[in-house]
């Protein structure tokens, strides 16, 4: 193979690696691997008070924590409509089923016009929700009460299982009391507990203060800037490769 062609292939390979590295960095590479929870509530809150609440949980956790009337036997047939009825209400948009670590899991998404009414649905009745404007900020608070602690027998829990309450927020966070003291990529906060502590009713009090203006526009502008910068970098790399290729061919023709 001519040496000029070999150099061009090598340069192209390096350029692809650099672009992949840039993409992973822009996406915050740490988000590739997601921690697994036995019970997880994800709240997507809007500034008008509407919200989407997602629950990702094992059947065993739903029964033990929330008293759900479901069979914890992983071999038992799990009725999707029965799960939907558990979260009863017109806002139940999606229900899916899965299996992990030998246990059945459910994934439910509920749309709410007012997050403060979430506690009217049985699975969320252990929480009291507050969302009000106080001066220049919105104040959100969720106080999670005790679990039902319905007996479930041996479901092969190891004692290391975790519970998570996660919030995806639409504006700049002025104050929060998340234990990590960190705001994750994408304006996300998380309160984590051991499943054993949640079963024992260990206190959980989520508090957040938000700016009244959405950060969506800022996020879109930042994303657009990143895309433009990546495109310019790609263009420069392609130009550099093409130029080196021409120089190599000219050198070969002179030799």
Residue pairs with C-beta under 8 A, 6 or more apart in sequence:
2 252
3 248
3 252
4 245
4 248
4 249
4 251
4 252
7 244
7 245
7 248
8 241
8 244
8 245
8 248
11 240
11 241
11 244
11 245
12 241
15 234
15 237
15 238
15 241
18 237
19 230
19 233
19 234
19 237
22 230
22 233
23 230
24 32
26 226
26 230
28 185
30 185
31 185
35 162
35 164
36 100
36 162
37 56
37 57
37 161
37 162
37 163
37 164
38 57
38 58
38 60
38 61
38 157
38 161
38 162
38 163
38 195
39 55
39 56
39 57
39 58
39 61
39 62
39 65
39 163
39 164
39 195
39 198
40 54
40 55
40 56
40 57
40 163
40 164
40 165
40 166
41 53
41 54
41 55
41 124
41 164
41 165
41 166
42 53
42 54
42 55
42 56
42 166
42 167
42 168
43 51
43 52
43 53
43 54
43 115
43 142
43 165
43 166
43 167
43 168
44 51
44 52
44 53
44 54
44 168
45 51
45 115
45 131
45 140
45 167
45 168
45 169
45 170
46 170
47 138
47 170
47 171
47 210
47 212
47 214
49 113
49 114
49 115
49 116
49 131
50 111
50 112
50 113
50 114
50 115
51 111
51 112
51 115
51 118
52 93
52 109
52 110
52 111
52 112
53 109
53 110
53 112
53 115
53 118
53 124
54 107
54 108
54 109
54 110
55 62
55 87
55 106
55 107
55 108
55 110
55 123
56 105
56 106
56 107
57 65
57 105
57 106
58 100
58 103
58 104
58 105
58 106
58 155
59 68
59 70
59 71
59 72
59 78
59 103
59 104
59 105
59 106
60 72
60 103
60 152
60 155
60 157
61 161
61 163
61 195
62 68
62 70
62 86
62 106
62 123
63 69
63 70
63 72
63 150
63 152
64 147
64 148
64 149
64 150
64 151
64 152
64 199
65 126
65 147
65 148
65 149
65 163
65 198
65 199
66 122
66 123
66 126
66 147
66 148
67 148
67 150
68 86
68 123
68 150
69 82
69 86
70 78
70 82
70 83
70 86
71 78
72 103
72 104
72 152
72 153
72 155
74 99
74 102
74 103
74 104
76 104
78 97
78 104
78 106
80 95
80 97
83 95
83 97
83 106
83 108
84 92
84 95
84 108
86 122
86 123
87 95
87 108
87 110
87 121
87 122
87 123
88 121
88 122
89 110
89 120
89 121
91 110
91 111
91 112
91 113
92 108
92 109
92 110
93 109
93 110
93 111
94 107
94 108
94 109
95 106
95 107
95 108
95 109
96 106
96 107
97 104
97 105
97 106
97 107
98 104
98 105
98 106
98 107
99 105
101 156
102 156
103 155
103 156
108 123
110 118
110 121
112 118
115 129
115 131
115 140
116 129
116 130
116 131
117 129
118 124
118 127
118 129
119 125
119 127
119 128
119 129
126 144
126 145
126 146
126 147
126 148
127 142
127 143
127 144
127 145
128 142
128 143
128 145
129 140
129 141
129 142
130 139
130 140
130 141
130 142
131 138
131 139
131 140
131 141
132 138
132 139
133 139
133 212
136 211
136 212
137 174
137 175
137 209
137 210
137 211
137 212
138 171
138 209
138 210
138 211
138 212
139 207
139 208
139 209
139 210
140 167
140 206
140 207
140 208
140 209
140 210
141 205
141 206
141 207
141 208
142 165
142 205
142 206
143 204
143 205
143 206
144 165
144 204
144 205
144 206
145 201
146 201
147 198
147 199
147 201
149 199
157 195
159 194
159 196
160 194
161 194
161 195
161 196
162 192
162 193
162 194
162 195
163 192
163 193
163 194
163 195
163 198
164 190
164 191
164 192
164 193
165 190
165 191
165 192
165 204
165 206
166 188
166 189
166 190
166 191
167 188
167 189
167 190
167 206
167 208
168 186
168 187
168 188
169 187
169 188
169 189
169 208
169 210
170 187
170 210
170 214
170 215
170 216
171 187
171 210
171 211
171 212
171 213
171 214
171 215
172 187
172 210
172 211
172 213
172 215
173 183
173 187
173 189
173 208
173 209
173 210
173 211
174 209
174 210
174 211
175 207
175 208
175 209
176 183
176 189
176 207
176 208
176 209
177 205
177 206
177 207
177 208
178 189
178 190
178 191
178 206
179 191
179 192
180 190
180 192
183 189
184 190
187 215
189 206
189 208
191 204
191 206
193 202
193 204
198 204
